[in-house]
Amino acid sequence: MHKVEKIQRAIKGEQLPEVPFSFWTHMPKIDRDPEKIAEATYQLYKEYNLDFIKTMNNGMYAVEDYGTTIDFSEVAEGGVAEVIETPVRCYSDWSKIPELSIDEGVLKRELDHLEKLVEKMNGEAPVVMTIFSPLTTADKLAQGKISDYLKQDQDGLIHQALEKITAATAKLAERAVEMGAAGIYLASQMSSYDKLSEAVYKQYGVPYDLKVLEGAKDGWFNALHAHGENIMFDVLKDYPVEVFNLHAWETLPAVQEGIDFTQKCVLGGIARMDITHNNRNELRHQIYCSILESEGKNLILSPGCGIRHPFEEDTIRFMQKVKHEAEQVLSKKNNNLLTRN
């Protein structure tokens, strides 16, 4: 079965003999070089026979052009990049946030990255582009302290900044689909009760998320990534996307619960840190339960988020072996049920 068709059928909720599978990981030291990261991503796809590709742009690309200074040194050791200098030093600085152009600077660089990857893939499998939600970008500009600034937003300066961030982000999403991406992967890192209240997210998160998704409306494989634990599931579950990605097995809801309540295809089913720590019993259990409980429908099996770099090849091969075994178990159960009937 062609991989595009495979993903499309999974999104439609059809039962497939083989559940689609993919994963993504950081690519330190080359993730700001469009040609190198496109080639490395393509080779990862080929090496593990993945069913779709998510671009693995560096996690700070959305704020590079605002005049930030970023330390990328920990990424190669399994850590994350960190903003160490930002133009936002006090509340009034939000009034100075410009609207970036997608035709120059880092956003153009990332579109070049996408263009090269789509060209290399040549329609073999879907490609989705990682896009950060506007409030996530604002939090990166705030060095993780956006909640403190929101408490001061009596003059609406953060809303003004979010409008400008959103305008560029929506244009980026629209252009990505025009260039051949099947959709976008909208990464929302602030839609957690551990980060903000539901009321605040509905005011500063939801309206801007929806404008970005409107930009990607012509995509057929738009995914929402609800990052982290204690997510605002009831706020997010009805977003206009085809696929819902969450950290299943690390936080609620469970995979089948996510499928039932979103009425969407769930992307996930594997706890990423169990991949990092090579916890094979946990991985087997997660893959088995995700496939059997979903009956192989409305599921694209993957980690809930990007896995740490570096990772063990043997662990990925083990996961693929268990996926095949779980699919065989499900097939036997279905055949036995048909025989009894």
Secondary structure, DSSP 8 states (H G I E B T S, - for coil): --HHHHHHHHHHT---SS--B---B--TTTTT-HHHHHHHHHHHHHHHT-S-EE----TTGGGGGGT-EEE-TTGGGT---EEEE-S--SGGGGGG-----TTSHHHHHHHHHHHHHHHHHTTSS-EEEEEE-HHHHHHHHTTT-HHHHHTT-SS-HHHHHHHHHHHHHHHHHHHHHHTT-SEEEEEESS-BTTTS-HHHHHHHTHHHHHHHHHHTTT-S--EEEE-SSSB-HHHHTTSS-SEEEE-BTTBSS-HHHHHHHHTSEEEEEE-HHHHHTT-HHHHHHHHHHHHHHHTT-SEEEEESS-B-SS--HHHHHHHHHHHHHHHHHHHHHHHHHHHH-
